[in-house]
Structure formats: structure tokens, C-alpha cells
């Protein structure tokens, strides 16, 4: 698998954004310690941008920047043969075609090393006018099953099912993960204490206030407060 395969399988930008928000909320419930989480979401990454991120603690990561013009994805698999550290910089073709809309993302210091080199093995983007995700013109190394790390990095994005997340979380956190609770959050339904308890009996809805705000994810309390007086729906 390469970025070309991922580009065919990724959902549209709004759906991807909601998926990233859901995964971040689920991990906030399962792991109150931010440092131990795989997935995060920051709605205040920049005044005009939001960012979803993944880091596995072993050097692999991705960042997805959502902005008015679309979305930009960069991923880094530290063991990929397309690593910039084994090829005197980013792989040829990887970044050259990135449109001006996302050029600042390529040079974003958080996505570069201390010498200013982009830390990237895979890159995709989609502008508002695009009908699909785009990838640069890349000649991939032969006889490599996952040369840019796409299959490894984006598994939960190209299989956006609650069941896939449940399998991941049970393996990573080594605890049972309630599938109904995952489905509730994947559907973006307001988070309730009952759902939180299904996933983490030691956590309260109030404990999650900052994480929910960061993900712009509603809690049942906020949702009730926003309804007109006397409303039953």
C-alpha cells in the first residue's frame, strides 16, 4: 500500500474531521494522561486551523491540518524506506506538487526537524474544489509492501468503523472497550456520564471538559443547556 491507495480510501474532509474528533475523544476517556494517547485533536491549533494528530511513542506520527481551503496530511514512519533521513531529504515528488494553499504546512516548524527539514514519508492533500485526495508524482521503490508507511499510519482512517477502533484500543490499552460506547462517540452523539463510565469507571464528565472543548465535541450537559426551554427533542 502507498499514499495512492490511501487517497482512494480516505473519506471526504468533513467526514475525516469528525472521525478524528471521535477518536480523540475516545482516547481522552480511555487515557486521562495525554502523553499516553495515540490520537489527539486541537480545534485551536491556529486561529483559522484545526489539527488532528497521531503519535505512537516509537517515532511514527501523522498530522492533519483542517483549514478553510481544505485539508493537508503529512505522515512519518521512522522505519519506512522513504524516510528523509535515509535519502538526503524528502523523497523526490513527495512535496513538490503541494499547492500554495498548503505550502505553509510543508514548512511548519512542528512538522520539521531542528534543521528545518520536513519530517515526512507520506503526504496527501485535498482542496475544497477537489473531488478526491491528491498525492505527488512519486516513483516508489520496488519490492516494498509499505514504502511510505501509509498502511501502518492510516489504518484507522481508511477503516473508519467502530469495530476497528475497538480492536486497536483493546490491543493498545489492554482493557476491554465497550463497542456501544465507541459507536455512540463515532456517531458524534453528546457525551454522557453513562457512556464515559462504560469506557472508564474512574472518570467523570467534568474531568473531560478541556478535552471536549479541544475537540469541539458536545457533552450532554452542554447540549441540554443549548435546547429551548420546554423542548423535549
C-alpha positions, -999 to +999 in steps of 0.1 A: +000+000+000+011+036-007-004+070-004-021+065-038-042+037-022-049+058+009-061+086-013-087+063-028-099+051+005-099+082+027-133+098+034-142+134+024-127+161+045-158+168+068-162+131+075-124+127+082-125+156+106-154+141+125-137+108+126-105+124+140-126+142+167-143+110+177-110+091+181-095+118+201-125+119+225-124+081+229-087+082+238-093+111+262-117+089+281-095+058+279-063+076+288-066+107+310-028+110+307-023+129+274+012+116+270-001+080+267-026+087+239-023+078+203-048+103+188-054+139+197-074+168+182-068+205+187-095+229+175-073+258+185-042+248+167-043+281+149-070+309+148-080+296+114-069+260+115-076+227+134-052+198+137-057+161+143-026+141+152-013+106+159+019+096+176+027+060+187+056+067+210+080+049+188+087+076+163+058+072+140+032+100+136+009+120+114-007+154+114-038+165+096-044+202+093-080+213+086-083+248+072-107+270+051-091+257+019-093+220+026-070+196+044-033+187+044-019+154+057+017+146+065+028+113+080+062+099+091+071+063+096+106+062+110+113+027+096+100+035+061+124+032+032+112+067+021+124+083+053+141+117+046+170+106+069+180+078+046+176+098+013+192+132+019+158+149+024+121+142+015+116+115-012+115+130-047+080+140-058+066+139-023+062+176-017+069+194-050+032+193-061+017+206-028-004+236-038+001+271-024-029+267-001-009+242+020+027+254+014+029+269+049+021+234+063+051+219+045+073+244+062+055+243+096+082+241+123+062+215+142+064+192+111+102+198+105+133+188+124+157+212+141+174+219+108+142+228+091+138+196+071+103+183+067+099+151+087+077+132+062+074+099+044+039+104+031+019+135+021-017+139+008-039+170+004-074+180-007-085+214-017-122+224-015-126+223-052-110+188-055-132+157-060-106+134-045-074+133-023-042+142-041-007+128-040+025+140-057+041+123-087+061+097-069+082+068-082+080+043-053+108+019-045+102-016-059+095-047-039+083-028-008+049-035+006+046-003+026+073+020+014+060+052+029+043+038+060+007+045+047-007+012+057+007+014+091-001+051+098-036+055+084-052+021+092-080+036+113-086+064+088-092+040+059-113+017+080-135+042+098-155+016+117-162+015+155-151-021+154-117-012+140-112+013+168-123-012+194-097-037+182-070-011+182-078+003+217-081-032+233-047-041+219-030-008+228-046-002+263-050-039+271-085-034+286-120-043+273-135-015+253-173-013+251-184-013+214-217+005+221-198+034+237-175+036+207-205+036+184-220+064+204-190+086+201-184+077+164-219+090+158-210+123+175-239+120+199-235+142+231-212+125+256-230+114+288-216+102+321-231+068+314-211+064+282-179+077+300-184+051+327-188+023+301-153+031+290-136+043+322-154+040+355-128+062+372-135+093+351-163+119+352-177+141+325-163+171+343-128+156+341-132+157+303-142+194+299-109+206+284-106+176+261-141+181+248-135+217+242-103+209+223-123+186+201-154+208+199-173+177+210-206+183+229-214+169+263-250+161+273-249+189+298-239+215+272-265+200+247-293+203+273-283+239+281-285+248+244-320+235+239-350+259+241-369+258+274-396+232+273-381+213+244-384+175+245-363+167+214 
